[in-house]
Amino acid sequence: MKKRKKRRLKTSVKLFFLILIVAFIGIHITKVKYEEYLYTKTSDYAITNLGYTAEELNLLNSKLSDNDKWHVANDIGYNEFLINFVKCKYFLARNIDAYLSLTVDKDEDFWHYKKPEDYNYDELVTKVNVMRHNEYYTNSVPTNMSKGYGIIANKYHYLGEDYIPDDLVKVEGKYLFSSSNNIQIRSEVYAAFEEMWKAAKEEENHYLVIESGFRTYKYQKDIYDDYAKKRGASYADSIAARPGYSEHQTGLALDIYSWSCSTANEFKNTKVYEWLINNSYKYGFILRYPENKQNITGYNFESWHYRYVGKDLATKVHDSGLTYDEYYAFYLE
């Protein structure tokens, strides 16, 4: 009798564990199925179903927010150009639609279709980032004054007619190209220029002079209108800002020459220009319109035009190798 009782106990224990195991398996399967169900509701699942590979999905995950991915899934769909844009170093998710607008797919226009490998995606990304996919002075936005010395004024960011900095100071005669000039710049810019002036004088005996600083809206209008009258609006736009869009109105821009050379066409070939290129960032200044960057900055090369942004930011811009328009769009905007 005792043995039979013992066997019943063992059987019941086995049955208990069997039920427990079955329950655990059931819970696990239910959990897996539920997780699979939840995954079908994710942007990752939707994107994969469009035809993007696992590798491409990983790339999208590294550059896009979940909202951006849903935009791809719901509005863009599978696009053979998209991944090439996302691979670019300066890709900005907010500009996806604008990037893609510069490509042509077969359904859109078969005769103008180009294969994905036929595009220079880095150039297109840069073009959109600095707003060059728009005509000059269209879709312009107000300058974001919260950026402090990092504000931007160009053909897509405007200051407005009434903007005048409240810390302008008059530049001392010894720093001017012509002592008869009445030039003002912002106080911190003046201090930085004096520091740079002393360094250039002590290191290389270069004598820097300022030819232009702050300009009012009206003064910039007179300059622009004069160029336009003499050589047309197209030429005027390549060499001067329209009123309200000029960096000179910020009080942060300087036209710098030297006593040894004050001619615009020759200044780029001087030792002074070479010194400024290699050293100006140490004092908070950057060359605003570099050579061969007209398609980005909107202006011809100006070896004399320097912009104060502060030492820290100037160093970052210098080290990046980017124009300020590119740097601002990617890192500051």
C-alpha positions as CSV (number, residue, x, y, z in Angstrom):
1,M,0.0,0.0,0.0
2,K,2.8,2.4,0.8
3,K,4.5,1.7,-2.5
4,R,1.2,2.4,-4.4
5,K,0.8,5.7,-2.6
6,K,4.3,6.6,-3.4
7,R,3.7,6.0,-7.1
8,R,0.6,8.2,-7.1
9,L,2.7,11.0,-5.6
10,K,5.3,10.7,-8.2
11,T,2.7,10.7,-11.0
12,S,1.0,13.8,-9.6
13,V,4.3,15.6,-9.4
14,K,5.1,14.7,-13.0
15,L,1.7,15.9,-14.1
16,F,2.2,19.1,-12.2
17,F,5.6,19.8,-13.9
18,L,4.2,18.8,-17.3
19,I,1.3,21.3,-16.9
20,L,3.8,23.9,-15.8
21,I,6.1,23.3,-18.8
22,V,3.1,23.5,-21.1
23,A,2.0,26.7,-19.5
24,F,5.5,28.2,-19.9
25,I,5.6,27.1,-23.5
26,G,2.2,28.6,-24.1
27,I,3.2,31.9,-22.5
28,H,6.4,32.0,-24.5
29,I,4.6,31.4,-27.8
30,T,2.0,33.9,-26.9
31,K,4.7,36.5,-26.1
32,V,6.6,35.8,-29.3
33,K,3.4,36.1,-31.3
34,Y,2.5,39.3,-29.6
35,E,5.9,40.7,-30.2
36,E,5.7,39.7,-33.8
37,Y,2.3,41.4,-33.9
38,L,3.7,44.6,-32.4
39,Y,6.6,44.5,-34.9
40,T,4.1,44.6,-37.8
41,K,3.0,47.9,-36.4
42,T,6.5,49.5,-36.5
43,S,8.1,51.7,-39.1
44,D,10.9,49.2,-39.4
45,Y,8.4,46.5,-40.5
46,A,6.7,48.9,-42.9
47,I,10.1,50.0,-44.5
48,T,11.2,46.4,-44.8
49,N,8.0,45.5,-46.6
50,L,8.7,48.2,-49.1
51,G,11.8,46.4,-50.3
52,Y,14.6,48.0,-48.3
53,T,17.3,45.5,-47.2
54,A,18.3,44.9,-43.6
55,E,21.5,46.8,-44.2
56,E,19.6,49.7,-45.7
57,L,17.2,49.7,-42.7
58,N,20.2,49.9,-40.3
59,L,21.4,52.9,-42.2
60,L,18.0,54.6,-42.0
61,N,17.8,53.9,-38.3
62,S,21.2,55.6,-37.8
63,K,20.1,58.8,-39.5
64,L,16.3,59.1,-39.2
65,S,13.9,59.5,-36.3
66,D,10.8,57.3,-36.1
67,N,8.7,60.1,-37.5
68,D,11.1,60.4,-40.4
69,K,10.9,56.6,-41.1
70,W,7.1,56.7,-41.1
71,H,7.4,59.5,-43.6
72,V,9.5,57.2,-45.8
73,A,7.0,54.3,-45.3
74,N,3.8,56.3,-45.8
75,D,4.7,59.1,-48.2
76,I,8.0,58.2,-50.1
77,G,7.8,54.5,-50.4
78,Y,10.7,52.6,-52.0
79,N,13.0,55.1,-53.7
80,E,16.2,54.0,-55.4
81,F,17.9,57.3,-54.7
82,L,17.1,57.7,-51.0
83,I,19.9,55.5,-49.5
84,N,22.5,57.3,-51.5
85,F,21.4,60.6,-49.9
86,V,21.4,59.1,-46.4
87,K,25.0,57.9,-46.9
88,C,26.2,61.5,-47.3
89,K,28.1,63.0,-44.4
90,Y,26.0,66.1,-44.3
91,F,22.6,64.5,-44.9
92,L,19.8,66.2,-42.9
93,A,16.6,64.3,-42.4
94,R,14.5,67.5,-42.5
95,N,15.6,67.9,-46.2
96,I,14.6,64.5,-47.5
97,D,11.9,65.7,-49.8
98,A,14.0,68.5,-51.2
99,Y,16.9,66.1,-51.9
100,L,14.6,63.7,-53.7
101,S,13.0,66.5,-55.7
102,L,16.4,66.9,-57.5
103,T,16.3,63.4,-58.9
104,V,14.0,62.0,-61.6
105,D,12.6,58.5,-61.5
106,K,11.3,56.5,-64.5
107,D,7.7,57.0,-63.8
108,E,8.1,60.8,-63.4
109,D,10.0,61.4,-66.6
110,F,11.4,58.4,-68.5
111,W,13.3,60.5,-71.0
112,H,15.1,62.5,-68.3
113,Y,15.7,59.6,-66.0
114,K,19.2,59.1,-64.7
115,K,20.5,56.0,-62.9
116,P,21.3,56.3,-59.2
117,E,25.0,56.2,-59.9
118,D,24.8,59.2,-62.3
119,Y,24.2,61.7,-59.5
120,N,26.7,63.5,-57.3
121,Y,24.8,63.1,-54.0
122,D,27.2,65.2,-51.9
123,E,26.7,68.1,-54.2
124,L,23.0,67.8,-54.1
125,V,22.9,67.6,-50.3
126,T,25.1,70.7,-50.0
127,K,22.9,72.5,-52.5
128,V,19.7,71.8,-50.6
129,N,21.3,72.4,-47.1
130,V,22.3,75.9,-48.1
131,M,18.9,76.5,-49.8
132,R,20.5,76.8,-53.3
133,H,17.7,74.6,-54.8
134,N,15.7,77.8,-54.5
135,E,16.2,80.9,-56.6
136,Y,18.1,83.6,-54.8
137,Y,16.0,85.7,-52.5
138,T,13.1,83.3,-52.6
139,N,11.7,81.3,-49.7
140,S,13.8,83.6,-47.5
141,V,13.5,83.5,-43.7
142,P,14.4,86.0,-41.0
143,T,17.8,85.8,-39.5
144,N,17.7,83.8,-36.2
145,M,19.1,86.4,-33.8
146,S,19.3,83.9,-31.0
147,K,22.5,82.6,-32.6
148,G,24.5,85.6,-31.3
149,Y,27.7,86.2,-33.1
150,G,26.9,83.0,-35.1
151,I,23.9,84.7,-37.0
152,I,23.8,84.3,-40.7
153,A,22.9,86.8,-43.3
154,N,22.9,85.7,-46.9
155,K,20.5,85.5,-49.9
156,Y,18.1,83.3,-48.0
157,H,18.3,84.9,-44.5
158,Y,17.5,88.6,-44.0
159,L,17.9,91.1,-41.3
160,G,15.2,93.6,-42.3
161,E,15.3,97.3,-42.9
162,D,15.4,98.5,-39.3
163,Y,18.2,96.3,-37.9
164,I,21.0,98.2,-36.3
165,P,23.3,96.6,-33.7
166,D,23.2,98.4,-30.3
167,D,26.9,98.1,-29.5
168,L,28.5,99.8,-32.5
169,V,31.8,101.7,-31.9
170,K,33.8,104.0,-34.1
171,V,37.1,102.5,-35.5
172,E,40.2,104.5,-34.7
173,G,41.9,106.2,-37.7
174,K,45.1,104.1,-37.6
175,Y,43.2,101.0,-38.5
176,L,41.4,102.6,-41.5
177,F,42.4,102.5,-45.1
178,S,41.4,106.1,-45.3
179,S,41.4,108.3,-42.2
180,S,38.5,110.2,-43.7
181,N,36.3,107.1,-43.5
182,N,33.7,107.0,-40.7
183,I,33.6,103.2,-40.0
184,Q,31.7,101.5,-37.2
185,I,31.8,97.8,-36.1
186,R,30.5,96.0,-33.0
187,S,32.6,96.4,-29.9
188,E,33.7,92.8,-29.5
189,V,34.6,92.7,-33.2
190,Y,36.7,95.8,-32.7
191,A,38.6,94.2,-29.7
192,A,39.2,91.0,-31.7
193,F,40.5,93.0,-34.7
194,E,42.9,95.0,-32.5
195,E,44.2,91.7,-31.2
196,M,44.7,90.3,-34.7
197,W,46.2,93.6,-35.9
198,K,48.9,93.5,-33.2
199,A,49.7,89.8,-34.0
200,A,50.0,90.5,-37.7
201,K,52.3,93.5,-37.0
202,E,54.5,91.7,-34.5
203,E,54.8,88.4,-36.4
204,E,55.2,89.5,-40.0
205,N,55.2,93.3,-39.8
206,H,51.9,93.3,-41.7
207,Y,49.8,96.4,-41.3
208,L,46.1,95.6,-41.6
209,V,43.5,98.2,-42.5
210,I,39.7,98.2,-42.6
211,E,38.1,99.5,-45.7
212,S,34.5,98.8,-44.7
213,G,32.5,97.7,-41.7
214,F,28.9,98.3,-40.6
215,R,26.5,99.4,-43.3
216,T,23.0,100.6,-42.9
217,Y,20.1,99.2,-45.0
218,K,20.1,102.4,-47.0
219,Y,23.8,102.4,-47.6
220,Q,23.7,98.8,-48.8
221,K,20.8,99.7,-51.1
222,D,22.8,102.5,-52.6
223,I,25.7,100.1,-53.3
224,Y,23.5,97.4,-54.8
225,D,21.5,99.8,-56.9
226,D,24.7,101.3,-58.3
227,Y,26.1,97.9,-59.4
228,A,22.7,97.0,-60.9
229,K,22.5,100.3,-62.8
230,K,25.9,100.0,-64.3
231,R,26.1,96.3,-65.1
232,G,22.7,94.7,-64.4
233,A,21.0,92.9,-61.6
234,S,22.7,89.6,-62.3
235,Y,26.2,91.1,-61.8
236,A,25.0,93.1,-58.8
237,D,23.7,89.8,-57.2
238,S,27.1,88.1,-57.7
239,I,29.1,90.9,-56.0
240,A,26.8,92.6,-53.5
241,A,24.0,91.7,-51.2
242,R,20.6,93.2,-51.6
243,P,19.6,95.6,-48.8
244,G,18.5,93.7,-45.7
245,Y,20.6,90.6,-46.7
246,S,24.0,92.0,-46.2
247,E,26.5,90.7,-43.6
248,H,27.8,94.2,-43.3
249,Q,24.5,95.2,-41.7
250,T,25.2,92.8,-38.9
251,G,28.2,94.9,-37.8
252,L,30.2,91.6,-37.8
253,A,31.8,91.8,-41.2
254,L,35.0,93.6,-42.2
255,D,36.7,94.3,-45.5
256,I,40.3,94.0,-44.7
257,Y,43.3,95.0,-46.8
258,S,46.8,96.2,-45.9
259,W,49.0,99.2,-46.5
260,S,51.1,97.1,-48.9
261,C,48.0,96.2,-51.1
262,S,44.6,97.7,-51.0
263,T,43.5,96.5,-54.5
264,A,40.8,93.9,-54.5
265,N,42.1,92.0,-57.6
266,E,45.6,91.8,-56.2
267,F,45.1,91.3,-52.5
268,K,44.6,87.5,-52.8
269,N,48.2,87.2,-54.1
270,T,49.8,88.9,-51.1
271,K,51.5,87.6,-48.0
272,V,49.0,89.5,-45.9
273,Y,46.1,87.5,-47.4
274,E,48.1,84.3,-46.8
275,W,48.6,85.3,-43.1
276,L,44.9,86.0,-42.7
277,I,43.9,82.7,-44.2
278,N,46.2,80.9,-41.8
279,N,45.6,83.0,-38.7
280,S,42.4,85.0,-38.7
281,Y,40.3,82.1,-37.2
282,K,42.5,82.3,-34.0
283,Y,41.0,85.8,-33.4
284,G,37.4,84.8,-34.3
285,F,37.3,85.7,-38.0
286,I,36.6,83.5,-41.1
287,L,37.0,84.2,-44.8
288,R,33.3,84.5,-45.7
289,Y,33.4,84.0,-49.5
290,P,36.2,81.5,-50.4
291,E,37.5,80.8,-53.8
292,N,35.5,78.4,-56.1
293,K,32.5,78.4,-53.7
294,Q,30.3,80.8,-55.5
295,N,27.6,78.1,-56.1
296,I,27.4,77.7,-52.3
297,T,27.8,81.2,-50.9
298,G,26.2,83.0,-53.8
299,Y,29.1,85.4,-54.1
300,N,32.3,85.7,-56.1
301,F,35.5,85.0,-54.2
302,E,36.3,88.0,-51.9
303,S,39.8,87.6,-50.4
304,W,39.2,90.8,-48.3
305,H,35.8,90.0,-46.7
306,Y,36.1,88.5,-43.2
307,R,33.3,87.7,-40.8
308,Y,33.5,87.6,-37.0
309,V,31.9,84.6,-35.3
310,G,34.0,84.3,-32.2
311,K,37.1,82.3,-31.6
312,D,35.5,78.9,-30.7
313,L,33.2,78.9,-33.7
314,A,35.8,80.3,-36.1
315,T,38.1,77.5,-35.2
316,K,35.4,74.9,-35.8
317,V,34.5,76.4,-39.1
318,H,38.2,76.6,-40.1
319,D,38.9,73.0,-39.1
320,S,35.7,71.7,-40.9
321,G,36.9,73.0,-44.3
322,L,33.3,74.1,-45.0
323,T,31.9,77.5,-46.0
324,Y,30.0,79.2,-43.3
325,D,26.7,78.6,-45.2
326,E,27.4,74.8,-45.1
327,Y,28.5,74.8,-41.5
328,Y,25.6,76.9,-40.3
329,A,23.0,74.7,-42.1
330,F,24.4,71.4,-40.7
331,Y,25.6,72.3,-37.2
332,L,23.8,75.5,-36.1
333,E,20.4,75.8,-37.8
